[in-house]
Amino acid sequence: MSVLKVLAGRLSAETTERAVIEYMADKDELFALLPFTKSQTNIYSWYRTGDVPTASVVDPYGTIPEVDVSGTVMQNRVSMIAADVVVYNFEATAVEQLVDRVLEKTLAASEAITRAFKRLFITGNSANPNEFDGLDRFVDASMIVDAGSGGAPISFQLLDQLLEKFPAGAEPTAIIVHPRTYLSIKALLRTLYVNPEQVMLPNFGRPVMAYNGIPILRNEYIPITNNLTSVYAVRLGQTAVHGVYMGDNAGVVIEEVGKVQDKDARKWRLKWYVSMASKNKWDVAKITNINN
């Protein structure tokens, strides 16, 4: 079960926050796989492991060598993704109707919140003081497969090279692609005269296309520049890439702002205090310069 759904289950069944969190978890397959952890501050810090350490076979009576675990202390800011919704009094003349109308509009706003997170998850850059760092900021140069400066179509060979970037026992949880590349992979798989492999994600409710048993997720916010895009493979988990939230209710806050000054309406605000982390150098790999 996605951590967002677990967190939602701890809230009162009557809260709008619970409805919004469950709606977000059901809306996108990323949230079926991405765990979240709570931060006590607006800056989340962790130790990011570098190269995979090795142990030695030693004489049981001899000296045991130390394992050199290299790494870096990392930080990522918690961002606020927010949207306001306006409910006109004409639309809601009774308390019950008002509650329903607020929930309806808040759920619609949560789609915009989800899309903003998906963009930051890929291209977020803390050089912008309002953003947290996304996957592109965590990809080590040794984890990049270059399809060529002139671009190349996605192929089984490139996908295999991508997966080979991960050490044994630390295989990726998901492959993330632009919808254009998703269709290209689907067509590529059909050249084998077989239906694309599909897997069921926990509590997502519908199958997802897979390659070598690894689910392929779509993200329309992966950039296409000069007709070239990238393909990502990611390890998702509490000791790999995971989401970060601050505050209660998985970081989701819904508050009434008050009356709209020049309209017969009231305003509510939906906020999500959220970020992400990558705990190891081998958490993220990508193919660059894909032209389909």
BARO-793111 format. One line per 4 residues: their letters; for each residue x, y, z of N, C-alpha, C, O. Coordinates in steps of 0.1 Angstrom, whole numbers, plus 5000, padded with zeros to 4 digits. Atoms other than C-alpha are relative to their C-alpha. Layout:
A> X/Y/Z/X/Y/Z/X/Y/Z/X/Y/Z; ... .
This chain:
MSVL> 5008/4988/5000/5000/5000/5000/5009/5012/5000/5019/5013/5007; 4992/4988/5001/5013/5035/4991/5000/5007/5014/4990/5006/5021; 4999/4993/4987/5025/5055/5021/4990/5011/5001/4985/5013/5012; 5010/4989/4999/5002/5083/5012/4986/4994/5004/4979/5000/5012 .
KVLA> 5013/5006/4995/4972/5059/5016/5001/4995/5014/4991/4997/5022; 4998/5003/4986/4986/5046/5049/4997/5012/5009/4990/5011/5019; 5002/4988/4993/4988/5081/5061/4986/5005/5000/4981/5010/5010; 5014/4996/5001/4953/5089/5049/4991/4992/5009/4982/4997/5015 .
GRLS> 5008/5009/4992/4940/5059/5067/5000/5003/5015/4992/4999/5023; 4998/4996/4986/4952/5074/5100/4991/5012/5004/4990/5015/5015; 5008/4988/4997/4930/5105/5096/4985/4996/5002/4981/4985/4998; 5014/5002/4998/4894/5108/5105/4993/4998/4986/4997/5005/4977 .
AETT> 5007/5003/5013/4870/5095/5078/4993/5012/4995/4990/5013/4983; 5007/4988/5004/4853/5129/5078/5008/5011/4995/5003/5021/4990; 4992/4989/5004/4883/5150/5070/5002/5001/4985/5003/4992/4978; 4998/4998/5015/4887/5166/5036/5015/4997/4997/5017/4992/4986 .
ERAV> 4986/5003/5002/4925/5161/5040/5001/4985/4996/5008/4982/4986; 4999/5014/5004/4920/5123/5039/4995/4998/4986/5001/4990/4979; 5006/5002/5014/4898/5125/5008/5010/5005/4989/5012/4998/4979; 4991/4994/5010/4924/5147/4990/5012/4990/4999/5017/4987/4988 .
IEYM> 4989/5008/5000/4953/5124/5000/4997/4987/4993/5005/4982/4984; 5004/5013/5006/4935/5092/4989/4998/5003/4985/5001/4994/4976; 5002/4996/5014/4925/5110/4956/5013/5001/4993/5014/4996/4982; 4987/4999/5006/4961/5119/4949/5007/4986/4998/5013/4984/4988 .
ADKD> 4994/5013/5000/4973/5084/4957/4994/4991/4989/5001/4983/4983; 5007/5009/5011/4947/5068/4933/5002/5006/4986/5000/4999/4977; 5000/4993/5013/4953/5093/4905/5012/4997/4992/5011/4997/4979; 4988/5002/5008/4989/5085/4895/5008/4988/5006/5009/4986/5018 .
ELFA> 4993/5012/4996/5009/5053/4895/5013/5003/5008/5017/4994/5016; 4988/4997/4993/5039/5071/4909/4998/4999/5015/5006/4994/5023; 5003/5000/4986/5022/5074/4943/4997/4986/5005/4996/4984/5017; 5002/5014/4995/5015/5037/4944/5014/4994/5004/5014/4983/5011 .
LLPF> 4987/5006/4997/5053/5031/4946/5009/5009/5008/5018/5004/5015; 4991/4991/4993/5068/5062/4961/4997/5001/5015/4986/5006/5018; 5003/4998/4986/5071/5061/4999/5003/5014/5005/5011/5021/4998; 4998/4987/4995/5071/5092/5020/5004/4999/5015/5000/4990/5022 .
TKSQ> 4996/5000/4986/5088/5101/5053/4998/5015/5005/4999/5024/4997; 5003/4987/4995/5082/5130/5076/5013/5008/5004/5022/5002/5010; 4989/4991/4996/5106/5159/5081/4996/5009/5011/4984/5014/5011; 5003/4991/4989/5107/5179/5113/5003/5015/4997/4999/5024/5005 .
TNIY> 4996/4986/5003/5121/5210/5096/4998/5002/4985/4994/4993/4978; 5002/4997/5014/5118/5227/5063/5013/4997/4991/5012/5000/4979; 4988/5005/5007/5153/5214/5053/5002/4985/5004/5004/4982/5016; 4998/5014/4997/5156/5176/5050/5014/4996/4997/5019/4998/4986 .
SWYR> 4986/5003/5001/5191/5163/5056/5002/4985/5001/4995/4978/5008; 4997/5014/4999/5206/5128/5050/5014/4998/4995/5020/5007/4989; 4987/5004/5004/5238/5110/5043/4998/4991/4987/4992/4981/4987; 5002/5007/5013/5240/5099/5006/5013/4991/4997/5024/4997/4996 .
TGDV> 4989/5009/5002/5262/5068/5000/5005/5001/4986/4997/5003/4977; 4993/5000/5013/5287/5068/4972/5001/4987/4994/4991/4980/4991; 4997/5013/5006/5303/5037/4957/4996/4989/5010/4996/4991/5022; 5004/5012/4992/5291/5003/4969/5012/4995/5008/5022/4992/5001 .
PTAS> 4989/5005/4992/5314/4992/4998/5002/4985/4998/4993/4978/4994; 4997/5014/5001/5331/4958/4997/5006/4995/5013/5013/5003/5020; 4994/5007/4988/5340/4934/5026/5010/4990/4995/5011/4986/4984; 4989/5010/5003/5369/4910/5028/4998/4987/5007/4991/4986/5018 .
VVDP> 4999/5013/4993/5373/4873/5036/5012/5000/5008/5023/5001/5002; 4988/4999/4991/5396/4872/5066/5002/4988/5008/4993/4980/5010; 4997/5010/4990/5413/4849/5090/4992/5003/5012/4992/5014/5017; 5008/4997/4988/5389/4845/5120/5008/5005/5012/5003/5010/5021 .
YGTI> 4991/4995/4989/5419/4852/5142/5008/5012/4996/5016/5017/5004; 4992/4989/5004/5433/4880/5122/4993/5013/5001/4983/5014/5008; 5005/4986/4999/5427/4917/5118/4989/5002/4990/4990/4998/4978; 5011/4997/5009/5394/4928/5103/5001/5014/4994/5001/5023/5002 .
PEVD> 4998/4987/5006/5398/4956/5078/4987/5008/5001/4976/5003/5001; 5012/4991/5000/5375/4986/5080/4995/5002/4986/5002/5001/4976; 5007/4998/5013/5350/4991/5052/4999/5016/4998/4994/5023/5007; 5000/4986/5003/5354/5025/5036/4986/5004/4993/4984/5001/4981 .
VSGT> 5013/4996/5005/5318/5038/5031/5001/5015/4997/5001/5024/5005; 4999/4986/5005/5321/5070/5010/4986/5006/4999/4976/4998/4996; 5013/4994/5002/5293/5095/5008/5001/5015/5003/5011/5020/5006; 5001/4985/4998/5281/5131/5012/4988/5003/5008/4977/4997/5006 .
VMQN> 5012/4995/4993/5258/5149/5035/4992/5009/4990/4997/5018/4985; 5008/4993/5010/5229/5161/5014/4988/5007/5007/4985/5004/5018; 5012/4993/4995/5200/5185/5019/4991/5003/4989/4995/5005/4977; 5010/4996/5010/5168/5193/5001/4989/5008/5008/4985/5004/5018 .
RVSM> 5010/4992/4993/5143/5220/5010/4986/4994/4998/4983/4987/4988; 5014/5003/5001/5107/5214/5016/4993/5012/4993/4993/5023/4998; 5007/4990/5007/5086/5233/4991/4985/5000/5003/4980/4990/5008; 5015/4999/4999/5050/5245/4993/4994/5001/4986/4996/5010/4979 .
IAAD> 5008/5000/5012/5028/5236/4964/4986/5004/5004/4980/4997/5012; 5013/4995/4995/4995/5255/4967/4991/5004/4988/4995/5008/4977; 5010/4995/5010/4963/5264/4949/4988/5004/5008/4984/4998/5018; 5012/4995/4994/4932/5284/4959/4988/4996/4993/4988/4995/4980 .
VVVY> 5013/5003/5006/4896/5274/4953/4990/5010/5005/4990/5013/5017; 5011/4991/4996/4866/5297/4953/4987/4993/4999/4984/4987/4989; 5014/5006/5000/4831/5285/4962/4990/5011/5002/4991/5019/5011; 5010/4990/5000/4802/5308/4954/4989/4996/5009/4984/4985/5009 .
NFEA> 5011/5003/4991/4775/5311/4980/4987/4996/4992/4979/4988/4997; 5012/5004/5008/4749/5308/4952/5001/4985/4997/4990/4979/4996; 4999/5014/5003/4763/5273/4945/4997/4991/5013/4994/4979/5012; 5000/5008/4987/4761/5262/4982/4992/5008/5010/4997/5016/5017 .
TAVE> 5009/4992/4992/4731/5275/5001/4998/4993/5014/4992/4999/5023; 5001/5008/4988/4732/5248/5028/5013/4995/5005/5022/4993/4996; 4987/5004/4995/4760/5236/5050/5005/4987/4993/5016/4986/4989; 4996/5012/5007/4759/5201/5035/5004/5002/4986/5014/4996/4981 .
QLVD> 4996/4997/5014/4760/5215/5000/5013/5007/5000/5021/5004/4991; 4987/4993/4999/4789/5237/5010/5011/4991/5002/5021/4992/4995; 4990/5010/4998/4809/5208/5023/5003/4992/4988/5014/4990/4984; 4998/5008/5012/4803/5188/4992/5007/5009/4989/5015/5004/4982 .
RVLE> 4995/4991/5011/4811/5218/4969/5015/5003/5003/5023/5003/4994; 4986/4998/4997/4844/5225/4988/5008/4988/4997/5019/4989/4991; 4993/5012/5003/4854/5189/4986/5002/4998/4985/5013/4994/4980; 4999/5001/5014/4846/5188/4949/5011/5009/4994/5018/5004/4985 .
KTLA> 4990/4991/5006/4867/5218/4941/5014/4998/5005/5024/5000/4998; 4987/5003/4995/4895/5208/4964/5006/4988/4993/5018/4988/4991; 4995/5012/5007/4898/5174/4947/5005/5004/4986/5015/4999/4981; 4996/4996/5014/4900/5192/4913/5013/5008/5002/5022/5006/4993 .
ASEA> 4988/4993/4997/4927/5215/4928/5012/4990/5003/5023/4993/4999; 4990/5009/4997/4946/5185/4940/5007/4994/4988/5018/4989/4988; 4994/5004/5013/4951/5174/4904/5012/5009/4996/5022/5005/4991; 4990/4990/5004/4970/5206/4898/5012/4998/5010/5024/5000/5005 .
ITRA> 4989/5002/4990/4991/5199/4930/5008/4988/4996/5020/4989/4997; 4993/5012/5004/4999/5164/4918/5009/5002/4988/5020/4998/4987; 4993/4997/5012/5010/5177/4884/5013/5008/5003/5024/5006/4998; 4988/4992/4996/5033/5203/4900/5010/4991/5007/5022/4993/5004 .
FKRL> 4990/5009/4993/5049/5176/4922/5007/4991/4989/5019/4989/4990; 4994/5008/5010/5055/5154/4891/5010/5007/4992/5021/5002/4988; 4990/4992/5007/5073/5182/4874/5012/5002/5009/5024/5000/5004; 4988/4998/4991/5095/5190/4904/5007/4986/5003/5019/4987/5004 .
FITG> 4994/5013/4998/5101/5152/4909/5011/4998/4989/5021/4991/4992; 4990/5002/5011/5120/5153/4875/5010/5011/4999/5022/5009/5000; 4991/4989/5003/5133/5188/4870/5001/5010/5011/5007/5021/5008; 4998/4991/4990/5131/5205/4903/5014/5004/5003/5023/4996/5002 .
NSAN> 4986/4995/4999/5161/5227/4910/5000/5011/5011/4993/5021/5010; 5000/4991/4989/5169/5244/4943/5006/5013/4997/5007/5022/5006; 4995/4987/5004/5186/5272/4924/4988/5010/5000/4990/5022/5001; 5012/4992/4998/5150/5284/4923/4996/4999/5014/4994/4988/5019 .
PNEF> 5002/5001/4986/5143/5293/4959/4987/4994/5004/4984/4992/5016; 5012/5006/4997/5108/5279/4957/4999/4985/4997/4989/4978/5001; 5001/5014/5005/5117/5244/4944/5010/4992/5008/5020/4996/5013; 4990/5010/4995/5133/5213/4958/5007/4993/4988/5002/4994/4977 .
DGLD> 4992/5007/5011/5159/5193/4938/4992/4987/4996/4988/4980/5005; 5007/5012/5005/5144/5166/4916/5011/4990/4995/5023/4991/4997; 4991/5011/5004/5159/5135/4899/5012/5004/4992/5023/4999/4994; 4989/4995/5008/5180/5154/4874/5012/5005/5009/5023/5004/5004 .
RFVD> 4990/4995/4992/5199/5169/4903/5007/4989/5008/5018/4991/5014; 4995/5012/4993/5206/5134/4918/5007/4990/4991/5013/4980/4996; 4994/5010/5009/5219/5116/4887/5015/5002/5000/5020/5012/4996; 4985/4999/5001/5256/5108/4890/5004/4998/4985/4997/4990/4978 .
ASMI> 4995/5001/5014/5276/5111/4857/5002/4985/4997/5001/4982/4985; 4997/5014/5003/5285/5074/4860/4988/4992/4998/4988/4980/4994; 5013/5007/5001/5248/5065/4859/4993/5004/4988/4980/5002/4986; 5007/4995/5012/5241/5081/4825/5004/4991/4988/5016/4988/4986 .
VDAG> 4998/5007/5013/5237/5062/4792/4997/5011/4989/4986/5015/4989; 5002/4990/5010/5242/5086/4763/4997/4993/4986/5005/4985/4981; 5004/5006/5012/5223/5076/4732/5006/5006/4987/5005/5001/4976; 4993/4994/5011/5244/5099/4711/4995/5015/4998/4983/5017/4999 .
SGGA> 5003/4986/5001/5245/5137/4705/4989/5003/4989/4981/5012/4991; 5010/4998/5010/5224/5133/4674/4987/4994/5003/4977/4996/4996; 5013/5006/4996/5197/5114/4692/4999/4986/4994/5004/4983/4983; 5002/5013/5005/5186/5078/4688/4986/4995/5005/4982/4999/5016 .
PISF> 5013/5005/4995/5153/5059/4691/5002/4990/5012/5013/4984/5013; 4999/5009/4989/5147/5039/4723/5001/4986/4994/4994/4982/4984; 4998/5013/5005/5158/5003/4719/5001/4990/5012/5004/4995/5024; 4998/5009/4989/5160/4971/4740/5015/5001/5005/5017/4999/5017 .
QLLD> 4986/4999/4996/5198/4975/4740/5002/5012/5009/5009/5010/5019; 4998/4989/4991/5196/5010/4755/4993/4998/5014/4998/5001/5024; 5007/5003/4987/5170/4998/4781/5009/4991/5009/5010/4992/5021; 4992/5010/4993/5193/4969/4790/5013/5007/5006/5017/5004/5017 .
QLLE> 4989/4992/4995/5223/4993/4793/4996/5009/5012/5004/5010/5022; 5005/4992/4989/5202/5015/4816/4999/4991/5013/5003/4995/5023; 5002/5009/4989/5193/4986/4839/5013/4994/5005/5014/4992/5017; 4987/5005/4996/5229/4974/4840/5008/5010/5008/5018/5006/5014 .
KFPA> 4993/4990/4992/5239/5006/4857/4998/4997/5015/5006/5003/5023; 5003/5002/4985/5224/4993/4890/5008/4987/5004/5008/4977/4997; 4993/5012/4994/5245/4969/4912/4990/4989/5003/4978/4991/5005; 5008/5012/4997/5232/4934/4918/4994/5002/5014/5000/5006/5024 .
GAEP> 5007/4999/4987/5206/4934/4946/4994/5014/5002/4988/5016/5012; 5005/4986/4999/5198/4971/4940/4993/5004/4987/4995/5015/4982; 5007/4998/5013/5176/4968/4909/4990/5011/5001/4984/5014/5012; 5009/4989/4999/5154/4997/4900/4985/4996/5002/4982/4984/4998 .
TAII> 5014/5002/4997/5117/4999/4911/4991/5003/4988/4981/4997/4986; 5009/4995/5011/5104/5018/4881/5009/5006/4989/5020/5011/4991; 4994/4993/5012/5113/5031/4846/4990/5012/4998/4978/5009/4997; 5009/4988/5002/5099/5067/4841/5003/5006/4986/5015/5009/4984 .
VHPR> 4998/4995/5013/5094/5080/4806/4990/5011/4996/4979/5012/5003; 5010/4991/5006/5077/5108/4786/4989/4991/4993/4993/4981/4988; 5011/5008/5007/5043/5096/4772/5004/4997/4985/5000/4987/4980; 4995/5003/5014/5059/5099/4737/5008/4987/4999/5007/4979/4991 .
TYLS> 4991/5011/4999/5086/5074/4747/4992/4988/5004/4995/4976/5000; 5008/5011/4996/5060/5052/4764/4994/4993/4988/4994/4981/4987; 5006/5006/5012/5042/5047/4731/5010/4994/4991/5008/4984/4985; 4990/5005/5008/5075/5041/4714/5004/4986/5005/5007/4977/4998 .
IKAL> 4996/5013/4993/5084/5013/4739/4989/4990/4997/4991/4978/4995; 5011/5008/5002/5049/4999/4735/5001/4994/4985/4998/4982/4983; 4998/5005/5014/5054/4997/4697/5011/4991/4998/5011/4981/4991; 4988/5008/5001/5088/4983/4701/4998/4986/5005/5002/4976/4999 .
LRTL> 5003/5014/4994/5075/4954/4723/4991/4993/4990/4992/4980/4990; 5010/5007/5009/5048/4947/4697/5007/4995/4988/5002/4987/4980; 4992/5005/5011/5075/4942/4671/5004/4985/5002/5007/4978/4993; 4997/5014/4997/5081/4909/4689/4988/4991/4999/4988/4979/5002 .
YVNP> 5013/5007/5002/5045/4899/4681/4994/4995/5013/4988/4984/5013; 5006/5003/4987/5036/4898/4718/4994/5012/5006/4998/5023/5003; 5005/4988/4993/5015/4920/4739/5010/5004/5011/5016/4996/5017; 4991/4995/4990/5035/4942/4762/4997/4994/5014/4986/4992/5018 .
EQVM> 5001/5005/4986/5042/4928/4797/4993/5010/5009/4996/5022/5007; 5006/4991/4991/5020/4942/4824/5001/4995/5014/5002/4983/5017; 5000/5004/4986/5022/4942/4862/4990/5008/5007/4986/5019/5003; 5009/4993/4992/4998/4952/4889/5007/5007/5012/5015/5000/5018 .
LPNF> 4994/4993/4989/5009/4979/4913/4991/4999/5013/4979/4998/5012; 5008/5002/4988/4998/4976/4950/4989/5011/5001/4993/5023/5001; 5011/4991/4998/4964/4992/4955/4998/5011/4990/4993/5022/4993; 5002/4990/5010/4965/5010/4922/4987/4997/4991/4981/5006/4986 .
GRPV> 5013/5003/5006/4936/4991/4906/5000/4997/4985/4990/4993/4980; 4999/5004/5015/4948/4987/4870/5014/4997/4997/5024/5002/5003; 4986/5004/5004/4978/4971/4853/5008/5011/4993/5002/5021/4988; 4991/4991/5006/5008/4990/4842/5010/4993/4991/5015/4982/4995 .
MAYN> 4990/5006/5009/5031/4982/4813/5014/4999/5006/5018/5007/5014; 4987/5003/4993/5065/4967/4823/5010/4995/4990/5007/4991/4979; 4989/5006/5008/5099/4958/4809/5009/4992/5010/5013/4998/5020; 4993/5009/4991/5117/4928/4825/4994/5001/5014/5001/5000/5024 .
GIPI> 5007/5000/4987/5091/4930/4853/5000/5013/5007/4995/5014/5018; 4999/4986/4994/5098/4967/4860/4990/5009/4994/4989/5011/4982; 5011/4991/5006/5068/4990/4857/5005/5012/4993/5015/5018/4998; 4997/4988/5007/5070/5018/4832/4990/5010/5003/4978/5009/5000 .
LRNE> 5009/4989/4996/5055/5050/4845/5002/5012/4990/5012/5015/4985; 5000/4989/5009/5046/5080/4824/5001/5013/5008/4994/5015/5018; 4999/4987/4994/5055/5116/4833/5002/5010/4989/5012/5011/4982; 5000/4991/5011/5046/5143/4809/5009/5012/5002/5010/5020/4993 .
YIPI> 4991/4988/4998/5070/5168/4825/5014/4996/4998/5023/5005/5001; 4986/5003/5004/5101/5150/4814/5002/5009/4987/4995/5008/4978; 4998/4991/5011/5115/5177/4790/5003/4994/4987/5009/4983/4986; 4996/5003/5013/5117/5174/4753/5006/5013/4994/5000/5023/4993 .
TNNL> 4992/4988/5005/5144/5198/4740/5006/4996/4987/5014/4987/4986; 4995/5003/5013/5152/5199/4703/4997/4986/4996/5005/4979/4990; 5006/5013/5003/5131/5168/4699/5007/4988/5008/5005/4977/5004; 4993/5010/4993/5154/5149/4724/4995/5000/5015/4992/5010/5021 .
TSVY> 5005/5002/4986/5142/5135/4758/5009/4990/5007/5019/4985/5002; 4993/5009/4991/5154/5112/4786/4991/4989/5005/4979/4991/5006; 5007/5011/4994/5144/5079/4801/5007/4997/5014/5020/4997/5014; 4995/5002/4986/5149/5073/4839/4997/4986/5005/4986/4981/5002 .
AVRL> 5002/5012/4992/5153/5042/4860/5003/5004/5014/5013/5010/5017; 4999/4995/4986/5148/5047/4897/4997/4989/5010/4988/4981/5008; 5003/5008/4989/5150/5028/4929/4992/5008/5010/4996/5019/5015; 5009/4994/4991/5121/5038/4951/4999/4993/5013/4997/4981/5013 .
GQTA> 5001/5007/4987/5121/5031/4989/5006/5009/5010/5011/5020/5007; 4995/4991/4989/5129/5045/5023/5015/5001/5001/5020/5011/5006; 4985/4999/5001/5166/5038/5017/5005/5003/4986/5017/5001/4983; 4997/4996/5014/5165/5050/4981/4994/5013/4997/4996/5023/5004 .
VHGV> 5008/4987/5003/5144/5077/4964/4987/4999/5007/4979/4990/5005; 5013/4999/4994/5115/5087/4985/4995/5014/5002/5003/5024/5001; 5005/4987/4998/5092/5116/4991/5002/5004/5015/5004/4996/5023; 4999/4994/4987/5094/5139/5021/4988/5010/5002/4985/5018/4993 .
YMGD> 5010/4990/4997/5066/5158/5038/5002/5007/5013/5010/5001/5021; 4999/4993/4987/5064/5183/5067/4987/5003/5005/4978/5008/4998; 5013/4998/4993/5036/5186/5092/4992/4988/5001/4996/4977/4998; 5009/5011/4999/5006/5165/5098/4993/4997/4987/4994/5005/4978 .
NAGV> 5009/5004/5012/4982/5148/5073/5008/4999/4987/5004/5004/4977; 4991/5002/5012/5011/5139/5050/5004/5013/4994/5007/5013/4982; 4996/4987/5005/5019/5176/5046/4989/5007/4993/4991/5018/4989; 5011/4994/5007/4985/5183/5031/4992/5009/5010/4988/5005/5021 .
VIEE> 5007/4991/4991/4968/5214/5046/4988/5006/4991/4991/5011/4980; 5011/4993/5006/4933/5227/5037/4995/5010/5010/4991/5006/5021; 5004/4990/4991/4923/5260/5052/4990/5010/4993/4992/5013/4981; 5009/4990/5006/4895/5285/5047/5007/5014/5002/5011/5018/5012 .
VGKV> 4993/4987/5000/4910/5319/5037/4990/5011/5005/4994/5020/5011; 5010/4990/4996/4878/5338/5041/4991/5005/4988/4991/4998/4978; 5009/4994/5010/4853/5359/5021/5008/5006/4989/5019/5013/4992; 4994/4993/5011/4863/5371/4987/4994/5014/5000/4982/5016/5000 .
QDKD> 5005/4986/4997/4861/5409/4990/4990/5005/4990/4980/5011/4994; 5009/4994/5010/4843/5418/4957/4991/4990/4994/4985/4993/4984; 5009/5010/5006/4823/5386/4952/4993/4993/5012/4997/4993/5023; 5008/5008/4990/4796/5366/4970/5005/4986/5000/4999/4977/4996 .
ARKW> 4993/5012/5000/4820/5338/4976/5010/4999/5011/5013/5009/5018; 4990/5002/4990/4844/5322/5000/5012/4992/4994/5010/4985/4984; 4988/5006/5005/4880/5310/4994/5006/4990/5009/5007/4992/5021; 4992/5010/4993/4898/5279/5005/5014/4998/4993/5015/5001/4981 .
RLKW> 4987/5002/5005/4935/5271/5001/5005/4986/5003/5004/4981/5014; 4994/5013/4999/4951/5237/4994/5015/5001/4999/5020/5007/4990; 4985/4999/5000/4988/5234/5004/5005/4986/5002/5000/4978/5010; 4993/5013/4997/5012/5205/5003/5015/5004/5002/5021/5009/4994 .
YVSM> 4986/4998/4997/5045/5208/5021/5008/4987/4997/5007/4977/5004; 4994/5013/5005/5067/5183/5002/5014/5002/4994/5017/5013/4991; 4987/5000/5006/5101/5174/4990/5004/4986/4996/4995/4977/4995; 4995/5014/5003/5122/5143/4981/5014/4998/5003/5021/5008/5006 .
ASKN> 4986/5003/4997/5155/5126/4988/5005/4988/4991/4996/4980/4987; 4994/5012/5007/5179/5101/4971/5012/4996/5009/5021/5004/5011; 4991/5004/4990/5199/5081/4996/5013/4994/4995/5023/4993/5003; 4988/5006/5005/5225/5065/4973/5003/5004/4986/4994/5009/4979 .
KWDV> 4996/4996/5013/5245/5072/4942/4993/4992/4989/4991/4997/4978; 5005/5009/5009/5230/5042/4925/4984/4999/5000/4978/4990/4995; 5014/5000/4999/5194/5052/4931/4993/5004/4986/4982/5000/4983; 5006/4994/5012/5189/5070/4897/5010/4998/4988/5022/5001/4990 .
AKIT> 4992/5000/5012/5201/5063/4862/4991/5005/4988/4979/5005/4990; 5008/4995/5011/5190/5078/4829/5007/4998/4986/5019/4998/4985; 4995/5000/5014/5194/5075/4791/4997/5014/4995/4985/5019/4996; 5002/4987/5006/5198/5109/4774/5000/4999/4985/5004/4989/4979 .
NINN> 5000/4998/5015/5192/5120/4738/4992/4989/4993/4996/4983/4983; 5010/5009/5006/5162/5098/4730/4991/5008/4991/4986/5018/4995; 5007/4992/5009/5144/5110/4699/4986/4995/4996/4980/4999/4986; 5014/5005/5003/5111/5091/4700/4993/4997/5013/4982/4993/5013 .
